Amino acid sequence: MRRAFLSFVLLATSCTFGDGVQPPSPSTAPEAATIAAGTAAVTTTAAATPADPATRAAALFTARSFLDALSAGEWNGAATMIVDAPEDLPETLAAWSESITLVDASYAIGFDYVTDELARVGASATLTPKGFQAWRFETALDLAFDGSWKVVWSPSILYPGLADGDRLVVEHDWAPRGAILARDGTALVRSVPIWSVGVVPGRIEDLDVVVAVLEEAAGIPGDTVRAEIAKPGVQADWFVPVGSLPTSATEAAATLSATPGILLREATERVSLSPGLAAHVVGAVGPITTERLDVLGPPYGPNDLVGVSGIEQSFERQLAGTPDARIVWLNRYGQTIETLLEATGTPPESITTTIDLTVQTAAERALEGISKRAAVVIVDTETSEVLASVSRPIDGFDRAFLGSYPPGSTFKIVTAAALLEEGMSPEDRVDCPAEVTLGGAHFRNAGGRDLGRITLATAFAESCNTTFTALAVQRLSNAILGSVAMAFGFETDPDAGLPAATPRYPEPVDTAELAASAMGQGRVLVTPLEQASIAAAVAAGGWLPPTVIVGETDRVRVPLDPGVASDLADLMLLVVTDGTAGNARVPGEVVRAKTGSAEYNDAGDTHAWIVGYWNHLAFAVIVEDGGSGGQTAAPIAAAIIQDLVG
């Protein structure tokens, strides 16, 4: 288990009160009480004259005001009521509150014993540190009169018995993180026990010996050890992690433990089912950053490990749970005096994803040997659950969910849906010239092809740019095409269980941009996740927001006209059998698809796309700078299907 510490040190001052002994009983005055003000101890006896009511009231007022300032976190105000207060007392009080993560404090005055010059006032303290039940104890403060009543500073005000240099430490024991599971319950990643191997610089007798033992017994490079020890700020009594060791390596562990300066601690590490499997979905665990610490807050500390990407990050609180915690009193030498308060944490939870191991493995195999940046997403056509998600390179960002790309001709699925909804038929005759000018902009077909007078179905299968741009201008409007795009999920912020970019369909500013948008250019942007969900919408008769987490039931399908969905399915089949996606054919299988070659710069370079579906699987494949979708992306889709067919 991992342990985190938050602490404060009670700084030495010239104003202390004895050793923080317990206050006298409120029912009787003491035979004698010793009060130390500054460096002089004054003993009052039973013969001392109690103060008059007005003096007593003034002393109690000061005591109450000081305790109220502590309760409110007004550290500067509290310091003004201290006799000869150290300059850094406000910082000391703030550090005390922060170190025990104090969220609420109250004090009730109990006994008091007041003379004309000195006073002792008891109080019942109720403190509530974050993550703990209310903490109740009795404390006392002493006051001295020199023209006005002032509190005599002592660390024991904060807790009885605390002395200069003592610390209160919040220790956290984190349980092993929950597993991240595939849809069948197989652990994609889980925590296993290990030994965290570290060095304590102040205990090293011979650094060369330590380095040699670590290299021989644990395979930890000597350069790593020396570099970690030499880092700025490393203290002699720190545990400095330098590597890890399996718990099964008992002989090596014994050798390491017997070497002065080497220390082993119980820890855990994340182990994947297979290296890199669903890497961007699962994510990674790493050291907490300052920004992440600000977001998570207590009980997290600066030395904790947290999820830094993927589900590890998105579901950090569920996977980590909350730690067992305790407030411990340490003396100036770091020795434990007493455990003062304990709290039981909440156990970690495992997260079940929608990832299908068979489909995920097929998708990853299909990208083996692809040297360009690429991504694949496969979703279930009925549920829009993500069955596979792959991004390459593996050490890059999550292109499948976060990559925003122009869709190119794959957007003609949306444009065709709009045209069909407006009354066109796949058999309607349309023109496919080599070039058209719309709104002052020129639009050309790939390869300069002129197909003449053809059916809308053929124009879709051959991905005729001039047909769809012209029809968008003639038959559609910004509102119509925009509305259909929204029905396919554009401008809907994803809630897929992982961070994902929002697909964009900005309203065109003129005729030229409407034409460009109709062929998936202009300012239109999509993710592979969105593209797979569009294909699924055709198969299922409506768009359903995709998710990578099992059990997400609050998603609502946006229906697609059944006739339009049927026509789109036929059009996408024709693309594979007689059009640009011939390379996606798999013998004996019915595959429907749409290719795209999406320009992404002024030079006309293109990303290669294919989106489609087969059986209950909807897919999207992109290869950045891949050129033709039919030539580059379609074979990848075919390889996935062939792998699954067996």
C-alpha positions as CSV (number, residue, x, y, z in Angstrom):
1,M,0.0,0.0,0.0
2,R,1.1,3.6,-0.5
3,R,1.4,6.1,2.3
4,A,1.2,9.9,2.0
5,F,2.1,12.4,4.7
6,L,1.0,15.9,5.5
7,S,2.6,17.6,8.5
8,F,3.4,20.8,10.2
9,V,6.2,21.6,12.6
10,L,5.5,23.7,15.7
11,L,8.3,26.2,15.6
12,A,10.3,27.0,18.6
13,T,9.5,30.4,20.2
14,S,10.6,32.4,23.1
15,C,7.2,32.2,24.6
16,T,6.2,28.7,25.9
17,F,4.1,27.3,28.6
18,G,5.6,24.5,30.5
19,D,5.0,21.1,28.9
20,G,1.3,21.4,28.3
21,V,0.1,19.6,31.4
22,Q,-3.6,18.9,31.8
23,P,-5.7,21.8,33.2
24,P,-7.1,21.7,36.7
25,S,-10.6,20.6,37.4
26,P,-13.1,23.3,36.8
27,S,-14.8,22.6,40.1
28,T,-12.0,23.6,42.4
29,A,-9.2,26.2,42.3
30,P,-5.7,24.6,42.4
31,E,-3.5,24.7,45.4
32,A,-0.8,26.0,43.1
33,A,-0.4,26.8,39.4
34,T,2.7,27.7,37.5
35,I,2.4,30.0,34.5
36,A,5.4,30.7,32.4
37,A,5.2,34.1,30.7
38,G,8.3,34.8,28.5
39,T,11.1,33.1,30.3
40,A,10.0,33.8,33.8
41,A,7.8,31.2,35.7
42,V,5.4,32.6,38.2
43,T,3.8,30.5,40.9
44,T,0.5,31.5,42.4
45,T,-0.7,29.9,45.6
46,A,-3.9,29.5,47.3
47,A,-3.2,32.9,49.0
48,A,-3.3,34.6,45.5
49,T,-6.3,36.9,45.3
50,P,-8.8,36.0,42.5
51,A,-9.5,38.8,40.1
52,D,-12.5,41.0,40.4
53,P,-15.4,40.3,38.1
54,A,-14.5,43.0,35.6
55,T,-10.9,41.7,35.3
56,R,-12.1,38.1,35.0
57,A,-14.5,39.2,32.3
58,A,-11.7,41.0,30.4
59,A,-9.5,37.9,30.5
60,L,-12.3,35.6,29.4
61,F,-13.1,38.0,26.6
62,T,-9.5,37.8,25.3
63,A,-9.5,34.0,25.6
64,R,-12.8,33.8,23.7
65,S,-11.7,36.2,21.0
66,F,-8.5,34.2,20.5
67,L,-10.4,30.9,20.2
68,D,-12.9,32.5,17.9
69,A,-10.0,33.7,15.6
70,L,-8.7,30.1,15.6
71,S,-12.2,28.8,14.7
72,A,-12.5,31.3,11.8
73,G,-9.0,30.8,10.5
74,E,-8.1,34.4,11.2
75,W,-4.4,33.7,11.8
76,N,-3.2,37.3,11.8
77,G,-6.0,38.3,14.2
78,A,-5.1,35.4,16.5
79,A,-1.4,36.5,16.5
80,T,-2.3,40.0,17.6
81,M,-3.7,38.6,20.8
82,I,-0.4,36.8,21.6
83,V,2.1,38.4,24.0
84,D,5.4,38.9,22.1
85,A,4.1,36.8,19.2
86,P,6.7,35.3,16.9
87,E,6.7,37.0,13.5
88,D,5.8,33.8,11.7
89,L,3.0,32.7,14.1
90,P,0.3,33.3,11.5
91,E,2.1,31.0,9.1
92,T,2.6,28.4,11.8
93,L,-1.2,28.5,12.6
94,A,-2.1,28.3,8.9
95,A,0.3,25.4,8.4
96,W,-1.3,23.6,11.4
97,S,-4.8,23.9,9.9
98,E,-3.7,22.9,6.4
99,S,-1.7,19.9,7.7
100,I,-4.6,18.3,9.4
101,T,-7.0,19.5,6.5
102,L,-9.1,21.3,9.0
103,V,-12.6,22.2,7.7
104,D,-14.3,23.2,10.9
105,A,-13.3,24.1,14.4
106,S,-15.1,25.3,17.5
107,Y,-14.2,25.9,21.1
108,A,-16.4,26.0,24.2
109,I,-14.9,27.8,27.3
110,G,-14.8,25.5,30.3
111,F,-13.0,26.3,33.6
112,D,-11.1,29.5,34.3
113,Y,-8.8,30.7,37.0
114,V,-8.0,34.4,36.9
115,T,-5.9,36.6,39.1
116,D,-5.0,40.3,38.5
117,E,-2.0,39.4,36.4
118,L,-2.3,35.8,35.2
119,A,-5.1,33.5,34.0
120,R,-5.6,30.0,32.8
121,V,-8.7,29.2,30.7
122,G,-9.8,25.7,29.7
123,A,-11.7,24.9,26.5
124,S,-13.4,22.0,24.9
125,A,-12.1,21.8,21.3
126,T,-14.1,20.2,18.5
127,L,-12.1,20.0,15.3
128,T,-13.2,18.4,12.0
129,P,-10.4,17.5,9.7
130,K,-11.4,16.6,6.2
131,G,-12.3,12.9,6.0
132,F,-12.5,12.4,9.8
133,Q,-15.3,12.4,12.3
134,A,-15.4,15.3,14.8
135,W,-12.3,15.3,17.0
136,R,-12.9,16.4,20.6
137,F,-10.4,17.1,23.3
138,E,-9.7,19.4,26.2
139,T,-7.1,22.1,26.0
140,A,-6.1,25.2,27.9
141,L,-4.5,28.6,27.3
142,D,-2.7,30.9,29.6
143,L,-2.9,34.7,29.6
144,A,-0.8,37.5,31.1
145,F,-1.9,41.0,31.9
146,D,0.4,43.9,31.2
147,G,-2.0,46.8,30.5
148,S,-4.2,44.4,28.6
149,W,-4.8,40.7,28.6
150,K,-2.7,38.7,26.1
151,V,-2.5,35.0,25.4
152,V,0.8,33.3,26.2
153,W,1.8,31.2,23.1
154,S,2.3,27.5,23.5
155,P,2.0,24.7,21.0
156,S,0.0,22.9,23.6
157,I,-2.9,25.2,22.9
158,L,-3.4,23.4,19.6
159,Y,-3.2,20.0,21.3
160,P,-2.4,19.2,24.9
161,G,1.2,18.2,25.4
162,L,2.6,19.4,22.1
163,A,6.1,20.8,22.5
164,D,8.4,22.9,20.3
165,G,9.4,20.9,17.2
166,D,6.6,18.4,17.5
167,R,4.5,17.6,14.4
168,L,1.0,16.4,13.7
169,V,1.1,14.2,10.7
170,V,-1.8,13.0,8.6
171,E,-0.9,9.6,7.3
172,H,-2.8,7.9,4.4
173,D,-2.8,4.2,3.6
174,W,-4.2,3.7,0.1
175,A,-5.6,0.4,-0.9
176,P,-4.5,-1.1,-4.3
177,R,-6.4,0.6,-7.2
178,G,-9.4,-1.1,-8.7
179,A,-9.0,-3.0,-11.9
180,I,-10.1,-1.8,-15.3
181,L,-12.1,-4.6,-16.9
182,A,-13.1,-5.6,-20.4
183,R,-16.8,-6.2,-21.0
184,D,-16.4,-9.9,-20.1
185,G,-14.8,-9.1,-16.8
186,T,-11.2,-9.8,-17.9
187,A,-8.8,-7.3,-16.3
188,L,-7.3,-5.0,-18.9
189,V,-5.1,-3.7,-16.1
190,R,-4.9,-4.5,-12.4
191,S,-2.7,-3.8,-9.4
192,V,-0.3,-6.4,-8.1
193,P,1.9,-6.2,-4.9
194,I,5.6,-5.3,-5.3
195,W,8.5,-4.0,-3.3
196,S,9.2,-0.3,-3.8
197,V,13.0,-0.2,-3.6
198,G,14.5,3.0,-2.3
199,V,17.5,4.5,-0.5
200,V,17.7,6.6,2.6
201,P,20.7,8.9,2.0
202,G,21.5,9.4,5.7
203,R,21.8,5.7,6.3
204,I,24.2,4.9,3.5
205,E,27.6,3.8,4.7
206,D,29.2,3.2,1.3
207,L,27.4,4.5,-1.8
208,D,29.5,2.4,-4.1
209,V,28.4,-0.7,-2.2
210,V,24.7,0.4,-2.4
211,V,25.0,1.0,-6.1
212,A,26.6,-2.4,-6.7
213,V,24.0,-4.3,-4.7
214,L,21.1,-2.5,-6.4
215,E,22.5,-3.2,-9.8
216,E,23.3,-6.9,-9.1
217,A,20.2,-7.8,-7.0
218,A,17.5,-5.7,-8.6
219,G,18.9,-4.6,-12.0
220,I,18.6,-0.9,-11.0
221,P,21.2,1.2,-12.9
222,G,23.7,2.9,-10.7
223,D,23.3,6.2,-12.7
224,T,19.6,6.2,-11.7
225,V,20.5,5.8,-8.0
226,R,23.1,8.5,-8.0
227,A,20.8,10.9,-10.0
228,E,17.9,10.4,-7.6
229,I,20.0,11.0,-4.5
230,A,21.5,14.1,-6.1
231,K,18.2,15.8,-6.9
232,P,17.7,19.2,-5.3
233,G,16.0,19.2,-2.0
234,V,16.5,15.5,-1.2
235,Q,16.9,15.2,2.6
236,A,19.0,12.7,4.5
237,D,16.1,11.0,6.2
238,W,14.0,10.7,3.0
239,F,13.0,7.5,1.4
240,V,14.1,8.0,-2.2
241,P,12.5,5.5,-4.6
242,V,14.8,4.1,-7.3
243,G,13.0,1.1,-8.6
244,S,10.8,-1.9,-7.8
245,L,11.1,-5.6,-7.2
246,P,8.5,-8.4,-7.5
247,T,7.4,-9.8,-4.1
248,S,8.4,-13.3,-5.4
249,A,12.1,-12.2,-5.5
250,T,12.6,-13.1,-1.9
251,E,16.4,-13.7,-2.1
252,A,17.0,-10.4,-3.8
253,A,14.8,-8.7,-1.3
254,A,16.8,-10.2,1.6
255,T,20.0,-9.0,0.0
256,L,18.7,-5.5,-0.5
257,S,17.3,-5.3,3.0
258,A,20.6,-6.3,4.6
259,T,22.5,-3.4,2.9
260,P,22.7,-0.2,5.0
261,G,20.9,2.6,3.2
262,I,18.6,0.4,1.1
263,L,15.0,0.2,2.2
264,L,12.0,-1.8,0.8
265,R,8.4,-0.7,1.2
266,E,5.2,-2.5,0.3
267,A,3.7,-1.0,-2.8
268,T,1.7,-2.0,-5.9
269,E,2.1,-1.5,-9.6
270,R,-0.3,-1.6,-12.5
271,V,0.0,-4.7,-14.8
272,S,-1.7,-4.9,-18.2
273,L,-3.2,-8.0,-19.6
274,S,-1.0,-7.5,-22.6
275,P,1.5,-4.6,-23.2
276,G,-0.2,-1.8,-24.9
277,L,-3.6,-3.4,-25.2
278,A,-6.3,-0.7,-25.3
279,A,-3.6,1.6,-24.1
280,H,-5.4,4.9,-24.7
281,V,-8.7,3.6,-23.3
282,V,-7.1,2.3,-20.1
283,G,-4.7,5.2,-19.8
284,A,-1.8,5.5,-17.4
285,V,-0.9,6.2,-13.8
286,G,1.9,8.6,-12.9
287,P,3.0,11.2,-10.3
288,I,0.4,13.8,-9.5
289,T,1.0,17.3,-10.9
290,T,0.5,20.5,-9.1
291,E,-2.6,21.3,-11.3
292,R,-4.1,17.8,-10.7
293,L,-3.4,18.2,-7.0
294,D,-5.4,21.4,-7.0
295,V,-8.3,19.7,-8.7
296,L,-8.4,16.6,-6.5
297,G,-7.5,18.2,-3.2
298,P,-7.2,16.3,0.1
299,P,-6.7,13.4,0.8
300,Y,-4.2,13.5,-2.1
301,G,-0.7,14.7,-1.5
302,P,2.3,15.8,-3.6
303,N,3.9,12.3,-3.6
304,D,0.8,10.3,-4.7
305,L,0.3,8.5,-7.9
306,V,-2.9,9.2,-9.9
307,G,-4.4,8.5,-13.2
308,V,-2.9,10.8,-15.8
309,S,-4.8,9.7,-18.9
310,G,-7.7,7.5,-20.1
311,I,-10.0,5.8,-17.7
312,E,-7.3,5.9,-15.1
313,Q,-7.7,9.6,-15.0
314,S,-11.5,9.9,-15.8
315,F,-12.4,7.5,-13.0
316,E,-9.6,8.4,-10.6
317,R,-11.8,8.7,-7.5
318,Q,-13.6,5.4,-8.1
319,L,-10.5,3.5,-8.9
320,A,-8.5,4.9,-6.0
321,G,-11.3,5.0,-3.4
322,T,-10.3,7.0,-0.3
323,P,-7.5,6.0,2.0
324,D,-7.5,4.9,5.6
325,A,-6.2,8.0,7.5
326,R,-4.9,8.8,10.9
327,I,-3.5,11.9,12.6
328,V,-0.2,11.0,14.3
329,W,1.8,13.0,16.9
330,L,5.5,12.9,16.1
331,N,8.3,14.4,18.2
332,R,11.1,16.5,16.8
333,Y,13.1,13.3,16.0
334,G,10.3,11.8,13.9
335,Q,9.3,9.2,16.5
336,T,5.6,8.4,16.9
337,I,4.3,9.5,20.3
338,E,0.6,8.7,19.7
339,T,-2.0,8.1,17.1
340,L,-4.7,10.7,17.9
341,L,-7.5,10.1,15.4
342,E,-8.3,7.5,12.8
343,A,-10.7,7.3,9.8
344,T,-11.6,4.3,7.6
345,G,-11.5,5.0,3.9
346,T,-13.8,3.8,1.1
347,P,-12.7,0.8,-0.9
348,P,-11.6,1.2,-4.5
349,E,-14.0,0.2,-7.3
350,S,-13.3,-1.6,-10.5
351,I,-14.5,-0.1,-13.8
352,T,-16.0,-2.2,-16.5
353,T,-15.5,-1.0,-20.0
354,T,-17.4,-1.9,-23.2
355,I,-14.2,-3.1,-24.8
356,D,-14.5,-6.5,-26.5
357,L,-11.1,-8.3,-26.3
358,T,-11.6,-10.2,-29.6
359,V,-12.6,-7.0,-31.5
360,Q,-9.9,-4.9,-29.8
361,T,-7.2,-7.4,-30.7
362,A,-8.3,-7.6,-34.3
363,A,-8.3,-3.8,-34.6
364,E,-4.8,-3.6,-33.1
365,R,-3.5,-6.3,-35.4
366,A,-4.9,-4.5,-38.4
367,L,-2.7,-1.4,-37.6
368,E,0.5,-3.4,-37.2
369,G,2.9,-2.4,-39.9
370,I,1.1,0.9,-40.5
371,S,3.9,3.5,-40.1
372,K,1.7,6.6,-40.3
373,R,-0.4,8.0,-37.5
374,A,-3.8,6.2,-37.5
375,A,-6.8,5.3,-35.4
376,V,-9.6,2.8,-35.4
377,V,-12.9,2.9,-33.5
378,I,-15.5,0.1,-33.6
379,V,-18.9,0.4,-31.9
380,D,-21.8,-1.9,-31.5
381,T,-24.5,-0.8,-34.0
382,E,-27.4,-1.3,-31.6
383,T,-25.9,0.1,-28.4
384,S,-23.1,2.4,-29.6
385,E,-20.9,0.8,-27.0
386,V,-17.2,1.1,-28.0
387,L,-15.9,-2.4,-28.6
388,A,-12.5,-1.3,-29.8
389,S,-10.4,1.8,-29.9
390,V,-6.9,2.0,-31.2
391,S,-4.6,5.0,-31.7
392,R,-1.1,5.0,-33.1
393,P,1.5,5.8,-32.3
394,I,0.9,4.2,-29.0
395,D,2.9,6.9,-27.2
396,G,0.9,9.7,-28.9
397,F,-2.4,11.3,-27.8
398,D,-5.7,9.5,-28.1
399,R,-6.5,10.2,-31.8
400,A,-9.6,7.9,-31.7
401,F,-11.4,10.2,-29.2
402,L,-9.5,13.5,-29.3
403,G,-8.3,13.7,-32.9
404,S,-10.4,16.3,-34.8
405,Y,-10.2,15.9,-38.6
406,P,-12.1,17.0,-41.7
407,P,-14.3,14.1,-42.6
408,G,-14.0,14.6,-46.4
409,S,-16.3,12.5,-48.5
410,T,-17.4,10.3,-45.6
411,F,-19.7,13.3,-44.7
412,K,-21.6,12.6,-47.8
413,I,-23.5,10.1,-45.6
414,V,-25.0,13.1,-43.8
415,T,-25.5,15.1,-47.0
416,A,-27.2,12.2,-48.7
417,A,-29.5,11.8,-45.6
418,A,-30.5,15.4,-46.0
419,L,-31.2,15.1,-49.7
420,L,-33.2,11.9,-49.1
421,E,-35.2,13.6,-46.4
422,E,-35.9,16.4,-48.8
423,G,-37.5,14.0,-51.3
424,M,-34.7,12.7,-53.5
425,S,-34.4,9.1,-54.5
426,P,-31.2,7.0,-55.0
427,E,-32.4,6.5,-58.6
428,D,-32.8,10.2,-59.4
429,R,-30.6,11.3,-62.3
430,V,-27.9,13.9,-61.4
431,D,-24.9,15.5,-63.1
432,C,-21.3,14.6,-62.2
433,P,-19.1,17.0,-64.2
434,A,-15.4,17.2,-63.7
435,E,-15.7,20.7,-62.1
436,V,-18.3,23.1,-60.8
437,T,-18.1,26.7,-59.6
438,L,-20.3,27.5,-56.6
439,G,-20.3,30.8,-54.8
440,G,-17.1,31.7,-56.6
441,A,-15.3,28.6,-55.4
442,H,-14.2,25.8,-57.7
443,F,-14.9,22.1,-56.8
444,R,-13.4,19.2,-58.6
445,N,-13.7,15.4,-58.6
446,A,-10.7,13.3,-57.7
447,G,-8.6,12.6,-60.8
448,G,-10.7,15.2,-62.7
449,R,-13.3,12.5,-63.6
450,D,-16.4,13.5,-65.6
451,L,-19.1,10.9,-65.1
452,G,-21.8,12.8,-67.0
453,R,-25.4,12.1,-66.2
454,I,-25.7,9.3,-63.6
455,T,-28.0,8.2,-60.7
456,L,-27.6,9.6,-57.2
457,A,-26.6,6.1,-56.1
458,T,-23.8,6.0,-58.5
459,A,-22.6,9.5,-57.6
460,F,-22.5,8.3,-53.9
461,A,-20.7,5.1,-54.8
462,E,-18.1,7.0,-56.9
463,S,-17.9,9.9,-54.4
464,C,-18.7,12.6,-57.0
465,N,-17.8,15.9,-55.3
466,T,-19.4,18.0,-58.0
467,T,-22.7,16.3,-57.6
468,F,-23.0,16.7,-53.9
469,T,-21.7,20.2,-53.7
470,A,-24.1,21.4,-56.4
471,L,-27.1,19.5,-54.9
472,A,-26.4,21.0,-51.5
473,V,-26.6,24.5,-53.0
474,Q,-29.6,23.7,-55.1
475,R,-31.8,21.7,-52.8
476,L,-30.5,22.3,-49.2
477,S,-30.0,25.3,-47.0
478,N,-27.7,26.0,-44.1
479,A,-30.5,25.2,-41.7
480,I,-31.5,21.9,-43.4
481,L,-27.9,20.4,-43.7
482,G,-27.1,21.8,-40.2
483,S,-30.1,20.1,-38.7
484,V,-29.3,16.8,-40.2
485,A,-25.7,17.1,-39.0
486,M,-27.0,17.7,-35.5
487,A,-29.2,14.6,-35.7
488,F,-26.0,12.6,-36.4
489,G,-24.3,14.0,-33.3
490,F,-22.5,17.1,-34.6
491,E,-22.2,19.9,-32.0
492,T,-23.1,17.4,-29.2
493,D,-20.5,17.3,-26.5
494,P,-19.5,13.7,-26.0
495,D,-20.1,12.0,-22.7
496,A,-18.4,8.7,-23.6
497,G,-16.5,8.0,-20.4
498,L,-13.3,9.4,-21.7
499,P,-12.3,12.9,-22.8
500,A,-13.4,13.3,-26.4
501,A,-13.5,16.2,-28.9
502,T,-16.8,17.6,-29.9
503,P,-17.6,17.1,-33.6
504,R,-18.1,20.4,-35.3
505,Y,-20.5,21.6,-38.0
506,P,-20.2,25.4,-38.0
507,E,-22.9,27.2,-39.9
508,P,-21.6,28.1,-43.3
509,V,-21.1,31.8,-43.9
510,D,-21.8,31.7,-47.7
511,T,-22.7,29.5,-50.6
512,A,-19.1,28.4,-51.2
513,E,-18.8,27.2,-47.6
514,L,-22.1,25.4,-47.8
515,A,-20.9,23.5,-50.8
516,A,-17.5,22.7,-49.1
517,S,-19.3,21.5,-46.0
518,A,-21.5,19.1,-48.0
519,M,-18.3,17.2,-49.1
520,G,-16.9,17.3,-45.6
521,Q,-14.4,20.1,-46.0
522,G,-14.6,23.8,-44.9
523,R,-14.7,23.9,-41.2
524,V,-16.4,20.6,-40.5
525,L,-14.5,18.4,-38.0
526,V,-15.0,14.9,-36.7
527,T,-13.4,12.3,-34.5
528,P,-13.1,8.6,-35.4
529,L,-15.4,8.0,-32.4
530,E,-18.1,10.2,-34.0
531,Q,-17.5,8.6,-37.4
532,A,-18.1,5.1,-36.1
533,S,-21.3,6.4,-34.4
534,I,-22.6,7.8,-37.7
535,A,-22.2,4.4,-39.4
536,A,-24.0,2.8,-36.4
537,A,-26.8,5.3,-36.8
538,V,-27.4,4.1,-40.3
539,A,-27.5,0.5,-39.2
540,A,-29.7,1.1,-36.2
541,G,-32.0,3.7,-37.6
542,G,-30.8,6.6,-35.5
543,W,-27.9,8.1,-33.7
544,L,-27.1,7.1,-30.1
545,P,-24.2,8.8,-28.2
546,P,-21.3,6.3,-27.9
547,T,-19.9,5.2,-24.6
548,V,-16.9,3.1,-23.4
549,I,-18.4,2.4,-20.0
550,V,-20.8,-0.5,-19.3
551,G,-24.2,0.4,-17.8
552,E,-24.6,3.9,-19.3
553,T,-28.4,3.8,-19.8
554,D,-29.3,7.5,-19.8
555,R,-28.4,8.0,-23.5
556,V,-31.2,8.8,-25.9
557,R,-31.3,7.8,-29.6
558,V,-32.1,10.4,-32.2
559,P,-34.3,8.6,-34.7
560,L,-33.6,8.5,-38.4
561,D,-36.4,8.2,-40.9
562,P,-36.7,4.4,-41.7
563,G,-36.8,5.0,-45.4
564,V,-33.8,7.2,-45.3
565,A,-31.9,4.7,-43.2
566,S,-32.7,1.9,-45.6
567,D,-31.6,4.0,-48.6
568,L,-28.4,4.9,-46.9
569,A,-27.7,1.3,-46.2
570,D,-28.2,0.4,-49.9
571,L,-25.9,3.3,-50.9
572,M,-23.1,2.2,-48.6
573,L,-23.4,-1.3,-49.9
574,L,-23.0,0.0,-53.4
575,V,-19.8,1.8,-52.4
576,V,-18.2,-1.5,-51.5
577,T,-19.6,-3.6,-54.3
578,D,-19.3,-1.1,-57.2
579,G,-17.5,2.0,-55.8
580,T,-14.5,3.5,-54.1
581,A,-14.5,0.9,-51.2
582,G,-13.8,-2.1,-53.2
583,N,-10.7,-2.8,-51.1
584,A,-13.1,-3.3,-48.1
585,R,-14.7,-6.4,-49.6
586,V,-14.4,-9.6,-47.7
587,P,-15.5,-12.8,-49.5
588,G,-18.9,-14.0,-48.2
589,E,-19.5,-11.0,-46.1
590,V,-21.8,-8.0,-46.5
591,V,-19.9,-4.9,-45.8
592,R,-21.3,-1.3,-46.1
593,A,-19.0,1.7,-46.1
594,K,-18.1,5.2,-47.4
595,T,-14.6,6.3,-48.1
596,G,-13.1,9.7,-47.8
597,S,-9.9,11.5,-48.8
598,A,-10.0,14.6,-46.6
599,E,-7.9,17.6,-47.5
600,Y,-6.1,19.1,-44.5
601,N,-3.8,21.7,-46.0
602,D,-3.6,24.1,-48.9
603,A,-1.4,21.7,-50.8
604,G,-4.2,19.3,-51.1
605,D,-2.7,16.5,-49.0
606,T,-5.3,14.2,-47.6
607,H,-6.1,12.0,-44.7
608,A,-7.5,8.6,-45.6
609,W,-10.9,7.6,-44.2
610,I,-13.4,4.7,-44.3
611,V,-16.5,4.4,-42.2
612,G,-19.0,1.7,-42.4
613,Y,-20.6,-1.4,-40.7
614,W,-20.6,-5.2,-41.0
615,N,-23.0,-7.4,-39.0
616,H,-23.3,-5.6,-35.6
617,L,-20.0,-3.7,-35.8
618,A,-19.7,-0.1,-37.0
619,F,-16.2,1.0,-37.8
620,A,-14.2,4.1,-38.6
621,V,-10.6,4.1,-39.8
622,I,-8.3,7.0,-40.4
623,V,-4.7,7.1,-41.6
624,E,-3.2,10.6,-41.3
625,D,-1.7,11.8,-44.6
626,G,-2.8,8.5,-46.0
627,G,-3.9,9.8,-49.3
628,S,-6.9,7.8,-50.7
629,G,-9.4,6.3,-48.3
630,G,-10.2,3.6,-50.7
631,Q,-6.5,2.6,-51.2
632,T,-5.2,3.1,-47.6
633,A,-8.0,2.9,-45.1
634,A,-10.3,0.4,-46.8
635,P,-7.8,-2.5,-46.6
636,I,-7.5,-2.0,-42.9
637,A,-11.2,-2.3,-42.4
638,A,-11.2,-5.5,-44.5
639,A,-8.3,-6.9,-42.4
640,I,-10.3,-6.4,-39.2
641,I,-13.4,-8.1,-40.6
642,Q,-11.3,-10.9,-42.1
643,D,-9.6,-11.4,-38.7
644,L,-13.0,-11.6,-36.9
645,V,-14.4,-14.0,-39.6
646,G,-11.5,-16.3,-39.0
